[in-house]
């Protein structure tokens, strides 16, 4: 409670400071929004200033009007069914600026990026970034947020069933990837295979994926990249808007629902949202229904704030709640999945394994063993015009409660209960732009405490403190844009009577060269680092969700990386191409390995009548090399036809072979996604923005696993066929609802992803196949109903 009161006190203090300041001078920007082809004015078009989190909508005459502080801004102009337009605009005095939107066949590649402290243009950013919008999420099929992002070039998922996915960026995951949600570094139990990221998939508005070390801004864990998720976006002045959404998937009977509404009246902004999701066990051709792969979620939240000429202040509250089964993959001699049950006998009770029933498969309530996860966030996000610059202050308190239930005799007993509390803070001062220089100085960090409240303890209780100081700058010279800076960090961890201290320096330097309006070259070099996490340092226990018994290593040193990136972007009216290549040298790469028993075989640990493979953490120097390519063709005169190909390649090796294997663990296979999509060029009748797509998701055989200590095995390649269609249903040019229909894995291929942890569960003695396979054929129906009360 003290932490909550502290945040409230800071909020009041900042608000009083702001009102004590003299109101800054503002200027008016106004104009008209219209259709470039027909000249028709567009009512309800959005004009948005991302850096200010401020915008307006055009009236019935297409006119917009907004007051802002003088300065240089990136502005987004958007309207449903039209290409997003992003421009850089210098606003020093009252300005009249008209905009004309079009139905461009090649999407605008100059999109807004918010992950580098200042809002900037993707064309001026030297690092590879992927932007995934809400519309992209709507057209796809997923069972969790990272699953939805896994088709992004360079991004894959380490999964333990449909409810648990962890992001892997260019071959690196776990605590090497920072996940930001509304400006706050998400802190759960991200060190474990069976721990997801605890963010409501249905409430995500936009996601940016940075595929480079970003330790310079975000600290220790941004070694391989950042996933920046925006959930709550205030609506334009005078607007009251919302959505009602539903999703049904056939394979596991998934039923998802979402509602949100937000308003803005005279600078007072607010919003509410709620989601629910339930799914039974999924199925595939080889395993049938996979017992205890079910899950359910119930999430909610909201925000309230004020937006004025001096800036804004937002208070955000979110609650994520999830129950999910833990898949053990145990089967009998008939190949049937089994569950534990208690039999009452003359000599007392006994626990036996019996086949799972149809009722078990169809239920959405997980059976033992299962997890119950609650993640609560309180965020105070402020941006204040301070002098001639801008102060950004973001503070948050998070509480992650993870409970695991694994005792059938005592079903309410918490086998594991991690209670993690984190206080995050970030203060940045954006100096005024001078001679095309943009300087930013800042400090951010956290205080964290983890308590064990269960009967077992996989990791020890601990306290952790992090703090970092950084300087970041951007410079524009003719066709060149430069950016870079440096950071110094300190981190302390206290556990089991030990005090471990880590510290390091991070830096980056990059540039872009706009050879022409259509051709851009990029280069970036970045140094990142990561301190070991508590699982790696202090584990000593059975990891139920991964069928491992883990031992930590208190002698681990920090990982350090030096990554080189080079990229090119080219586009014209009918073709766009993006290519990025990278080389990442990682010193003291941390990994887990199977332990060898005295007899030369696997080391097996018996824990409470269950057997687990023994694993321990080790480290070794490593390197990763890879590339991503995207080619999108729109052949004339079929301008609505998209022929898109995306290729992702990464190879990771140790500097020296370990137990006869030189390959890094958890390296994804090469992936080639080929999509044929047709978008109707004309909106006729009640159908608008109609499209149909055919996609081939090709994953190559992984012939280079980390076979040392029998840790990984080879994985066969596969091709999934996905088809989809969708449209906006309208009446008198007013959107009634959106619909999306998708068939995923249409040919019902039985496959195993190389990064699925279920691949290493028990052997099916009936078929001889090892582990559990991924989801089979799945049909999805999504419907979204927009609400507008302007």
N, C-alpha and C positions, 0 to 999 in steps of 0.2 A: 504493500500500500504506500510505503514511503516513496518508492520510485515513481508511482503514479502521481502523487502529490508534487513531487519535484518537477515532473514534466509540466504539470498544470501551472506551477509557480513560474517556471521559465516562460511559458506561453503568455501569462499575464504581464510579466516583466517586459517581454518583447513588444507586446501590444501597446503598453504604456509608453515605451520608448518611441515607438512609431508615431503615436498621436502627439507626442511632445515635439516631434520634428516639424519643421516647416514643410507644408505640402509642396512637392516639386512641381515645376512647370510642366504642363502637358500640351500636346498639340493634337489636332483632329485629323484623322485619316478617313476619307469617305470615297465613294464611287459606286459604280454599277457593275453587276455580274450578269453575263449573258452567254447564250449559246453561240459559239464561233461560227457554226454552220448556218443556223437559221436566223440569228440575231435576236431570238426570243429571250426576254429577261428571265432570270432564274430566281424564283422565290424560294427562300429557305436554304440558299447556298451558305456554306460556312466559311468564315474568314477567321483564322486562328493564329495566334502568336504563341508558339510552343514554349519559348523561354519565359514568357509572362504567365503562361497557363490562362490565357485570356482570349476571348473571341466574341464575335457577333454573328448573326444570321441576316441575310438580305430580306427586305420586306416584299410586299406584293408587286412593287415596281422594280425589284432587283437592286434596290439601293441599300448600302450598308454604311455605318458610321461608328467610329470607335475612337476613344481618346487614349493616347499613350505618351510616355516620356520620350523626348527626342533621343534618337540613337539609331544604330544599325540593327536590323532584325531579319530573321527568316520568317516568311509568312506562308502558310498553307491555305490554299483555296480549294474547296472540295464541294461536290454535289453528287448525289447518288446517280450512278450510270455514266459519269464523266471521269476523265482522267484527272488524278490529283495534280494540281499545279503548285510548285514550290519555287519561290523567288527570294532573292536577297534585296532588301530595300533599305535605303538610307532615308530616315525621316527626321528632319531638323525643324521644319515648320509645317503649318497646316498643308495637307497634301490631298489632292483629288487623284485617285488612281482607279481606272476601270480594269476589269479582268474578263477575258473571254475563255471559256472552257470548251474542250473538244473531246471527241470519242477516239483518242489516239489509239492505234493498234499496238504500238510499242509503249509500254508503261513508262512514265517519267522516271528516269534513273537518278534524278537529282532529288533524293528524299531527305527528310529531316532526321538528324541524329542527335540524341540528347545524352548520350553516355559519356561525353567528354566535357562535363561541367558546363560548358556553354553550348547552347543550341547551334549546330553547324550543319553544313550541307555535306551529303555523302561524297560529292565530287571533290570536296576539299579535305577529306579525311584520308590519311595515308594507309589506314589499316582496313583489312577486309571485314565488312559488316553486312549482315543479312537482316532485313526488316520483315517481320511477319505481322500482318494486320489482322484485325478481327474478321474481315471477310475471308481471308485465307484459312483461318481456323474453321469458319463455318462450312467451307467447301470440303473439308477433309473428314477423316474418321480417326478417332482416338479414344483411349480409355483413361488417359491422364494427360497432364500438360506437356511433359517431356516427350511422351509418345507423339503428341501433336507436332512437336518441333523436330522430330527425328528425321524428317525428309529434307531439312535444311542442309545445304552443302556443308560438309565438314562436321556435322553434328550427328551423333548416334546416341543410343540409349543402352545403358546396362540395366537389364530388367530382371525382376523376380516375380513374374506373373503380371497380369494386366493392370494392377493397381499401383505397382511400384516400379518407377523408372528413374534412373539417375543420368544426368547429361554427361556425355563424353564429347569433348571438343578436340578434334585433331589428335585423337588417341589418348588424351589425358582427361581424367575425371576425378570423382570424389572431391576432396578438399582442394583440388587444383582449379576448380571452376567456382567462381563467385556468382550467386544468384541474387539479384537485386529485385525487390518488390516495392514499388512506389518510393524509390530512393533509399531503401533500407536493405542492408546486407542480411539475407535470410539466414537465420541461425536455428537449425534443428539438430538432427543427429546425422549430418551429411557424410560422416565417415563410414557408414555401414552400407553393405550391398542392399539390404532389405529396407532401407530408409529412403522415402521419396522426398519431395521438396515442400510439401504441405502448402500449396497455393491452389485456390479455386480456379480450375480451368475455365469455367463458364464466365468468370468475371474479368477475364483478361481482355484488355482493349488493344494492346500493341506490345510486341516483343522485339528487342534489338539483341542480336548475337554478335559479340566481338570475338574474333578468332585469333587473338594475340595476347601475350602476357600484358596484363593491365595493372600490375602491382603498383605502378607509379601513382595511380589514383585510388585504387581500392585495397591495397595492402597485401598481406601475406598470401591469401588463398587465390588470388587472381593470376595464378601461374600460367594457365593455358587459355584463359578467356573469361568473358562475363556474359551472363544472360540477364538482360535488363528488362524487367516486366513491369508494365504500367497497367494498373487495374482501375483506378479511380481518376476520371478526367471530368472536370467541371464543364457544364454546358455553357452556351453563349448567353450573354446578358438578355434577360427577358424571356428565356426559354424554360419550358418544363417538359422534359422528354424522358422516355423510358423504353423498355423492351420486355416482352414475355417470350421465353424460349423453351423449346422441348426437343429432346433427342431420344430416339428409340433404336437399339441395335439388336439384331436377331440372334447372334451367336450365343450370347450370354444373357439375353433378355434384359439388357441394360436400359434403364429408364432414367432420364435426366431432365431436370426442370430448373429454370432460372427466371428471376424477376429483378429488374433494377429500374430505378427512377431517380432523376436528378433535376434540380431547379437552380435558377440564378435570378435574383431580384434585387436590383440596386446594389450589386456587389456582394450580397449575402448568398453564398453557394451552399448546397447541401445535396446529399445523395444517400440512397438506401439500396441494398441488394441482398438477395438470398438465393441459395442453390441447394438442390438435393440430387443425389445420384445413388442408384441401387443396381446391383448386377448379381446374377447367379453364377454358377460355375461355367467357364467357357469350355468349348469342345474343339477337337480336331480329328482328322481321319484315323490316326494311329492310336490315340489314347482314349477316344470317346470324350466323355465329360471329365475334366480334370478336377478332382475332389479338392474342395476348400480354396478354390481360386476366386471365390465370391468376395464382394466388398460393398460398403455403403458409405456415403458422405452426407453431411448436413452442414452447410457453411452459410455465413452471413456477415454483414458489416455495413459500414456507412461512413460518411464524412460530412463535416460542416466547416465552414470557413468564411473568410472575408477577402474580397478582392477590390482594391482601390488603386488610385494613381501611385501610391507609395509602394505597392507590391501586393503580396498576398500572405495569408496565414491559414493553413488547413490542419484540422485535427481528423485523423483517420483511425478507425477501429475495425479490425477484421478478426473473425474467428473461423478456424478450419477444424473440422471434426470428422474423423474417419475410423471405421472398423473394417479390418480386412483379414481374411484367412491367410495362414502361412502354409504354403504347399510343401509337404514333405515327400510326396511321390511314392509312398509305400504301397506295394501291391502284393497280392497273394499268388499262388502257383497258377491260378487261372487268368492272371493278368488284370484282376479287378483291383481298383483302388480300395484301400481299407482304412478304417477309422478305429480308434480305441473306444471300448465300452466297458462298463462295469457289470459283472455277473455275480449275482448273489448265490452262494453255495453253502452247503452244510458246514464246511470248514472256514467260512468267511467269504469276504468279497475278493474277486480277482479281476484283473484287467486283461481283456482279450482283444484281438484284432478281428473285426468282422467287415464284410464288404459294405461299401457305401451304397445307399439306396437312391432311387429316383427322387425321393423327398429331400434327401441330403443335397443332391445336385441342383435341384430347382429352388432351394431356399436361398434367400439373400442375407441370412444371418450367419456369420462365420462360426465354424466349430473350433474347438480347441485342437491345435494351438492357433491363437489369433492375436492381433494387435489392436489396441485402441489408442488413437493419437489425437491430441488436441494441441493446436497451435494458435496462440492469441497474440495480436500485435496492437500496440498503441503508438501512433506516429504523429509527431508534430512537425509539419513541413512549412518553412517560412522563406520568403524571398523579399528583401527590403532594400529599397533604393537608399543607399547610405552615402551621403555626399555625392560625388560624381561617379561612384561605383555602385556595386550591388553586393549585399551580404546574403548568403544562403545558409540557413541553419536548419539542420534536420536532426531530430532526436527521436528515439524510439525505445520502447521496452517490449521485449518478446518473452513469452513463456511457452516452452515446448514440453509437453507431458506425453511420454511414450510408455505405454503399459503393455506387457506381453503376458498372456494367460496360457499356461502350458500344462497344468496339473488337472487331469480329469477327475481325480478324487476330491480335489478342492477347487472347483471351477472359478471361484471368485478370488483365488490366491494370485497375487501379482508376482509371477516368476521374475520378471524384470520391470523396473519402473524408474525411468530416467526423468528427472525433473530439472530442466535446464532453463535458467533465467539469464537474459542478456540485455544490457543497457547499451545501446548504440548512440553515437553522436558524430556529427559531421558539420564543420564550419568552414565555409569558403568565402573568400572575398574576391570578387571579379572587378579588377581595376578597369577604369574607363579605357576604351580603345584609343590608342595614340599612334599616329603614323602607321596604321595597319598592324600594330602590335596588340595582342590580347593576352594579358597576364592574369594568372589566377594563383593565389596562395591559399593553403588550407591545412586543416588538421582534422583527422578523424580517427576513430578507434572504438573500443568496446570494453566493458567489464562483464565477466561471465562467471556463473557458478552453476555447477551440476551436482545434484544430490541423487543418491540411490535409495529408493524407498521400497524396492522389491526384496524377495527372499534370496535372490542371487545378484551378483554384480559382475557384469562382463567387463566394464571399465570402472576404474576407481572414481570416487568423488573428486572434484577438482575445482580450482578457481583459476581464472585466466584474465590477464589484462593486456590490451594492445593499444598502442598509440603510434601515429605516424604523421610526419610533417612533409608537405610536398609543395613544389612549385611547377606550374605547367604554363606553357606559352604557345601562342599561334601567331604566325607572321605571313602576310600576303605580299608578294612582290610579282607584279605583272602576271605571268601565267603560272607562277610557282606559289605553292602554299606549304609552309613549314610548320611543324609542331613538335613539341618534346618537352622534357623537363626531368626532374629528379625527385627522389623521396628517400627519407630515412625512417626506419621503423624499429620499434622495440616491442618484444612480446615476452611475458612471463607466465609460466604455468606451474601451479603448486598442486601436488598430489602425493599420497602415500608418504608424507613427510619429506618429499623431495621438492626442490625448487629448480626448475629448468628455465634458463633465459636464452632468448634468441634475438638477433638483430641483424639488419642488413640494409643495403642500399639498392634501390631500383631506379631505372632510368629508361628513357626512350627518345628516339629521334627519327622523324619521318618527313617525307615530302610527297607532294603530288605535282605533276606537270600536265597542264591542260594544253596539249599540242594544238588541238582544234576544239570546237564545240562538241565534237563527237568522239574524240580520242583522248584518253587520259592514261597517264602512267603513274604508278605508285611504288614507293619503296619505304620500308620501315625496319628499324632495328630496335629491339626491346629487351631489357634485362628484368627478369622477375625472380621471385623466390617464394618458398613456402616452408613454414615451420612444421615439424611433425605434429599430428593431432594426438588426442589422448588414446584412441584405439591403437595407434601405432606404438605409442610409448608404454601404455600400461595395461593392455588387454590381458585377461587371464580367465577365460570361461568359454562356455558353449554358445555358439552363435546359431540359434535355432533356424533362422530364416535362410542360412547359407550352408547348413549341415557341416559346420567347421568348429573346431576348438582352437581358439586363437591365443597366441602368446605375444605380448608386446616386447619392445626393445628400447630400454631407456638410453641407450648410447647413440640413437639416431641423430644425425646432423640435419640441418636445413637443406632442402632442395634448392638449386639455383638453375635458372635457365637463361640462355641467350638465343633469341630467335630472330632470324632474318626473313623478311617478307618482301615479295615483289609481285606487282599486279598490273593488269591492263584492262581498260574498259573501252569498248567501241560500240557505237550504235548509229543507225540511220533510220529512215522511215520504216524499213521492213526487216531489219536484222539488228539484234543486240548480242554482244559477246562480252563475257567477263571471265578472266582467268587469274588465279592466284597460286603462287608456289611459295613454300616455306621450308626452312631448315631450322630445327630446334635442338640445341645442345643442352642436355640436362645433367647437372652434376649432383651426385648423391640421390639418384632416383630411388624412391621408397616403394617396395612391393612386398607382397606376401608370398611365401613359398610353402609347399608341403614339406613336412619333416619326415625323415627316413628313420624307420625303427631299427632295433638292434639286429633283426634278421635280414636287413637290407630292403624290406618292403615298406609300405606306408606305415607311418606311426598312427596308431588308433588309440583314441582316448575313450574310456567308458565313463559316462557321466549320467548318473541316475538311470541306469539300465538302458541307456542309449549310447550307440557308438558314433564317434565323430572322427573325421580326419584331422590330424593336428597340423596347424599352420603357424608360422612365425614370420615376423617382419625383418626384412633385410634391405640393404641398399647397394647400388652400383651405378656407375656413370652410364648414361644412355644418350641416344640421339633419335630424333624423329624427322622424317622427310616426307613431304606430301604435296598435294595440289588439289584445287577444285576448279572446275570449268562449267560454265553455263552458256549455252547457245540457244537463242530464241529466234525463230524464223517465222515471218508472216508473208508468205508468197503473194505477190500481186497477180491477179486482181482479187484473190480470196483474202481480203484484209482481215477477216474475222478468224482465219485459221492460224493457230499457233502450233508450231512444231518445236518443242522444247526438249533439250537434252542437258542433264546435269550429271557430272562425274565427280566422285570424291575418292581420293587415294591417300593412304597414309601407311608408312612403314616405320616400325620402331624396333631398334636393336640395342642391346647392351654393348658397351665397349669391349667387354670380355665375356666369353661364354660362361654360363653357369649350368653345371650338371649336364653339359653337352648341348645346351640350347642358348642361342644368342638373341632370340626374339623376346620383345617385351610382352607382358601379359595385357589382356583387355584391349588389344588392337583390333579395330573393326576391319572387315573385309572391304575390298574395293566395291563401290556401288555406282551403278549407272541407272538413272531414272529417265526414261523416255516417255514423253507425254504428247498426245495429239489432242488438241482442244479447239472446238469451234464455238465462237461467240457470234450470235446473230448481229449483223451490223446495224440493223434497224429495229427499233422498238415498235411493235405493232400490237394493236388491241390492248388486252389487259396484261400481256406478258412483256416484261422489260428485262434487259440484261440477261437474256437466256443463253445458256451454254450447255455443251455436252463434252465429255472428255473420256479418253482411253489412255491408260497409263500402264507401262511395264516397269516394274521395280525389280531390277536385276542385281543380285548380290553374289559376288564371286566366292568360290571356295577359299576358305582360309587355310592355306597350306603351311603357314608360318606361325603356329601358336607357340607359347612358352611351354615347352614340354619338360623343362627341368623339374625334377622332383615330382613328375607326373601331375603337374599343376593344371595344364590345359591339354586339350586334344584338338585335332583337326576338325573342321566343320564344313560340311558340304554346301555348295552354292545352291541358289534357287531363284526362280522368277515368279513374282506375284503379279497377277493381272487385276487391275482396278478400273472400274468404270464409274462415271458420275454424271449428273445433270442437275440443273437448277435454274431458278428464275425468280424475279420479283413479280408478284401478282398485284396489279394496280387497278384503281377505279378513278377515272377523271384525273389522271396523273398523280394520284395520291397512293402511296404504297400501302397495301393492305397487309401483306406478309411476304416473307422470303421462304423459299423451300429448297432443300438440297437432298438429293437421293444418290447414295454411293453404294457400290458393291465392291468389297475389299476381298482380295484373294479369291477371285471369282472361280478359278479352277480347283479350289479346295486343296491346294498343295499342302502336304505335311512337311514342315521344315523346322529347323532349329537355328535361331540366331546365334552367332558365335558369342555374343555378349549376353545371352540368357543364362542366368545362374541355374535355371531348372534343367539345363543340359547335363548337369552333374548330379542329379538325384539318382535314386536306385535303378538297377537294371530290371526291365520287365522280363521275367524268366520265361514267359510264354512266347515272346517274340524275339528275345535276345537284344532288344534295343535299349540303349542306355538313356536315362533321363526322360524328361517331359517335353513335348513339342509345343510350338507356338499355336496361336489361334487359327482356326480354319476359316472357311467362308463366312463372311459377315456382311449383312445388309444394314444400312443406316438411313434413317429418315430424320431430318432436322427441319424445324419450322420456327421462324422468328417473326413476331408481331411487333412492329414499332408503335410506340405511343407518343403522341405529340399534342400538347395542350398550350402552345404558345399564345 
